[in-house]
Amino acid sequence: MQRVFGVPAILTGDECVALIRDLTQLWHLSYDKAPGALEADLAMCKRFFDPVARGHSLRDRLGKLPPTPADLLRRAGQYGEPLVTQVGDNVSLVGIEARLMLELLEEQYAGDDHLVLTLADIESAERHAMELYRAWSMARLNQVVALRRGQGSEVMQAIAVGVVIALLVNRSDTEDRAVVRWHHSTANGQQVDSAIFAGAEAFAAEVSRNRSSRAAGEQRLKGGYALSEARRRLANQLVVAPNGKDGGELLYIPARHRTEVIAFLGRDLARRPRLTQAVLASAFDALVSAYRGAAGQLAHRGMVFERSTDTRSLKEELLREFSTAQHP
């Protein structure tokens, strides 16, 4: 016999009434409110059925569910999954399938002796559930892809953009020209961090119009949020590799990704509504000036590779990508 979410496609009138009553009561127990608008209710199911929900959050929510009355618990057990999920010795939980089943019954049952759900009804309900689950399961992947394309819901933090531009200015695009990052607690780490962040901070101050300097603990390449944010957005386009000496790591943007990274930065910066090309040009110049002023801390370690002609080309490319993104 054809079924939908485990429920037979042919039901007696009494079975319809009982199922509507039970699903309504189970919904109220699960979500502390009566069923409402379908799409809003389905979205509420994410509270328990989100595939990326944190375990501790889910445990807390499940722990707050009230016990299911004994007679309802017995019938819920007969319905079984996917309509009803047992989440405790005397606690039942309903979600997407139960809400869609309830909607289907309320739409189709008109008080007759029998209800026959058509194949089209069944396929529509199952497709609705599948599409919703797929959207939830793809959400994290889509979020990461959007971030890598510079299309995430939030723009990249200005200080993170500044760190990436500082590496490009330094021409750190191969292992031989990489910046070596050490732990910030070491003298080596503090000197390299301050040299890179001098330019990054100057850039961020111009772009965000925020002149307040960040705490020293944030101005670090190892363990700091700015580089973590940049790596989250750029992934394999920003390489951190073992140095093999002194416990350091090589930090660079492979030359093959240079054009992609500049294009990404241009698109991301263009999403800032108040940022103009003139301000971006000024911010770039401020970064270069601050970088050159602090480059001595990199020079005696053999890590300064900037060339003025390349820096001018970088500025032109970044401004061009910014303008193209603003006026596609």
C-alpha positions in Angstrom: 0.0 0.0 0.0 1.2 3.5 -0.8 2.3 5.5 2.2 3.4 9.0 3.0 5.8 9.4 5.9 4.8 6.0 7.1 1.1 6.8 7.0 -1.2 4.7 4.7 -2.6 6.7 1.7 -6.1 5.4 2.5 -7.5 6.4 5.9 -10.8 6.1 7.6 -12.5 9.2 8.8 -11.8 8.2 12.4 -8.2 7.6 11.6 -7.9 11.1 10.1 -9.5 12.8 13.1 -7.2 10.9 15.5 -4.1 11.6 13.5 -4.9 15.3 13.2 -5.6 15.5 17.0 -2.4 13.6 17.9 -0.1 15.5 15.5 -1.5 18.8 16.7 -0.9 17.9 20.4 2.6 16.6 19.6 3.4 19.8 17.8 2.3 21.9 20.7 4.4 19.8 23.1 7.5 20.0 20.8 7.3 23.8 20.0 5.2 25.2 22.9 2.6 26.6 20.5 -0.2 25.5 18.2 0.5 24.9 14.5 0.5 28.1 12.5 1.5 29.2 9.1 3.2 26.2 7.3 6.5 27.7 6.2 7.0 29.5 9.5 6.4 26.2 11.3 8.7 24.3 9.0 11.5 26.8 9.7 10.9 26.3 13.4 11.8 22.6 13.0 15.4 23.7 12.4 15.6 24.1 16.2 15.9 20.4 16.5 16.7 19.1 13.0 19.4 21.5 11.8 22.2 19.1 10.6 24.9 21.6 11.9 23.3 22.3 15.3 25.8 22.2 18.1 25.5 19.1 20.4 25.3 21.1 23.6 22.6 23.4 22.2 20.6 20.4 21.0 20.9 18.6 24.3 19.7 21.7 26.1 16.6 22.0 23.9 15.7 18.4 24.1 16.1 18.6 27.9 13.4 21.3 28.0 10.8 19.2 26.2 7.8 18.2 28.4 6.9 14.5 28.8 4.4 13.1 26.4 1.1 11.9 28.1 1.1 8.1 28.3 -1.8 7.5 25.9 -0.4 9.9 23.3 3.1 8.3 23.8 1.7 4.9 23.0 0.0 6.1 19.8 3.1 8.1 18.8 5.1 4.9 19.1 2.8 3.3 16.7 3.1 6.0 14.1 6.9 5.7 14.3 9.6 7.5 12.3 9.8 9.7 10.3 6.5 11.0 11.6 7.4 10.9 15.3 10.9 10.6 16.9 11.3 9.2 20.4 14.0 11.4 22.1 13.6 10.1 25.7 11.8 7.4 27.7 8.6 9.4 27.7 9.3 12.2 25.3 8.3 12.4 21.6 9.4 15.0 19.1 7.8 15.8 15.7 9.2 17.9 12.9 9.0 18.5 9.2 7.2 15.3 8.2 4.6 15.6 11.0 3.9 19.2 10.0 3.5 18.4 6.3 1.3 15.4 7.1 -0.9 17.6 9.3 -1.2 20.2 6.5 -2.1 17.5 4.1 -4.8 16.1 6.3 -6.3 19.4 7.1 -6.4 20.4 3.4 -7.8 17.1 2.1 -10.1 15.7 4.9 -13.6 17.0 4.6 -15.4 14.8 7.2 -16.0 11.9 4.8 -15.9 8.2 5.8 -12.6 7.7 4.0 -9.7 9.8 2.7 -7.6 8.7 -0.2 -4.4 10.6 -0.7 -3.4 10.8 -4.3 0.1 10.0 -5.7 0.4 13.7 -6.5 -0.3 14.6 -2.9 2.2 12.2 -1.6 4.9 13.2 -4.1 4.4 16.9 -3.3 4.7 16.4 0.5 7.8 14.2 0.2 9.4 16.5 -2.3 8.8 19.5 0.0 10.5 17.6 2.9 13.4 16.6 0.7 14.0 20.1 -0.6 14.0 21.5 2.9 16.4 18.9 4.3 18.7 19.5 1.3 18.6 23.2 1.8 19.6 22.8 5.4 22.3 20.2 4.7 23.8 22.5 1.9 23.7 25.6 4.0 27.2 25.3 5.4 28.7 24.4 2.0 26.9 27.3 0.4 28.1 29.6 3.1 31.7 28.6 2.6 31.5 28.9 -1.2 29.9 32.3 -0.8 32.7 33.5 1.5 35.3 32.2 -1.0 33.6 34.2 -3.8 33.4 37.3 -1.7 29.6 37.0 -1.6 29.1 36.1 2.1 26.5 37.9 4.2 29.3 39.9 5.8 32.3 41.7 4.3 35.8 40.6 5.2 37.1 42.6 8.1 39.3 45.5 7.0 42.2 44.4 9.1 42.1 40.9 7.5 42.1 42.6 4.0 45.0 44.7 5.1 47.1 41.6 6.2 46.6 40.0 2.8 47.5 43.2 0.9 50.6 43.6 3.1 51.7 40.1 2.0 51.1 41.0 -1.6 53.0 44.3 -1.2 55.9 42.3 0.2 55.7 40.0 -2.8 55.4 37.0 -0.5 54.2 34.7 -3.3 56.7 31.8 -3.1 58.3 29.8 -0.3 61.5 31.7 -0.9 59.8 35.1 -0.3 57.4 34.0 2.4 57.0 35.8 5.7 57.9 33.5 8.6 55.4 33.6 11.4 56.4 32.6 14.9 54.5 32.6 18.1 53.7 36.1 19.3 55.4 35.5 22.6 58.8 35.2 21.0 60.9 38.2 19.9 60.9 37.0 16.3 57.1 36.7 16.3 56.6 40.2 17.8 58.9 41.8 15.3 57.3 40.1 12.2 53.8 40.7 13.5 54.4 44.4 14.2 55.9 44.9 10.7 52.9 43.2 8.9 50.3 44.7 11.1 51.7 48.3 10.8 50.5 48.3 7.2 47.3 46.3 7.9 46.3 48.7 10.7 46.9 51.7 8.6 44.7 50.3 5.8 41.9 49.3 8.2 41.9 52.8 9.8 41.4 54.4 6.4 38.8 52.0 5.1 36.7 51.7 8.3 37.4 55.3 9.4 38.2 53.9 12.8 41.4 55.3 14.2 41.4 53.3 17.4 44.2 50.7 17.5 43.5 47.1 18.3 44.8 45.4 21.3 48.4 44.0 21.0 47.1 40.5 21.5 45.1 40.8 18.3 48.0 42.0 16.2 49.5 38.6 15.6 49.8 36.3 12.6 49.7 33.1 14.8 46.5 32.8 16.7 45.1 36.2 15.8 41.7 36.6 14.3 42.7 38.7 11.3 44.8 36.0 9.6 42.2 33.4 10.7 39.5 35.4 8.9 41.7 35.8 5.8 42.3 32.0 5.7 38.6 31.3 6.2 37.9 33.3 3.1 40.8 32.5 0.9 41.4 28.8 1.9 44.2 27.3 -0.2 45.0 30.6 -1.8 46.7 31.6 1.4 49.3 29.1 2.4 50.7 28.3 5.9 53.5 25.7 5.6 56.1 24.3 8.1 59.3 26.2 8.0 61.4 23.4 9.4 63.5 25.6 11.6 63.0 27.6 14.8 59.4 26.4 15.0 58.2 29.0 12.5 55.8 28.6 9.6 55.9 30.0 6.0 53.1 32.4 5.2 52.6 33.3 1.5 50.1 33.7 -1.3 51.2 31.4 -4.2 51.9 33.3 -7.4 49.3 31.2 -9.3 46.6 32.6 -7.0 47.7 36.2 -7.0 45.2 37.4 -9.7 42.3 35.5 -8.0 43.1 37.0 -4.6 43.3 40.5 -5.9 39.9 40.0 -7.7 38.4 38.6 -4.5 39.6 41.6 -2.4 38.3 44.0 -5.0 34.9 42.4 -5.0 34.7 42.2 -1.2 35.8 45.8 -0.7 33.2 46.9 -3.3 30.5 45.6 -1.1 31.2 48.4 1.5 28.5 51.0 0.6 30.5 54.0 1.8 33.9 53.0 0.4 35.0 55.0 -2.7 37.8 54.5 -5.1 39.6 57.6 -3.7 39.4 56.3 -0.1 40.6 52.9 -1.2 43.6 54.4 -3.0 44.4 56.5 0.1 44.1 53.4 2.3 46.5 51.5 0.0 49.0 54.3 0.1 48.7 54.4 3.9 49.4 50.7 4.1 52.5 51.0 1.9 53.8 53.9 3.8 53.4 52.1 7.2 54.8 48.9 5.8 57.9 50.6 4.5 58.3 52.4 7.8 58.3 49.1 9.7 60.1 47.0 7.0 63.4 47.3 8.9 62.1 44.6 11.3 61.8 42.3 8.4 64.9 43.4 6.5 67.5 42.0 8.9 65.7 38.7 8.6 65.8 38.7 4.9 62.0 39.0 4.5 61.6 42.3 2.6 60.9 41.7 -1.1 58.9 44.8 -2.1 59.5 46.5 -5.4 58.0 49.9 -6.1 57.0 49.0 -9.7 55.2 45.8 -8.5 53.5 47.8 -5.7 52.2 50.4 -8.2 50.9 47.5 -10.4 49.2 45.9 -7.4 47.5 49.2 -6.5 46.2 49.6 -10.1 44.9 46.0 -10.2 43.1 46.3 -6.9 41.5 49.6 -7.9 40.5 48.2 -11.2 38.9 45.1 -9.6 37.1 47.3 -7.1 35.7 49.6 -9.8 34.6 46.6 -12.0 32.8 45.1 -9.0 31.1 48.4 -8.2 30.0 48.9 -11.8 29.7 45.5 -13.4 
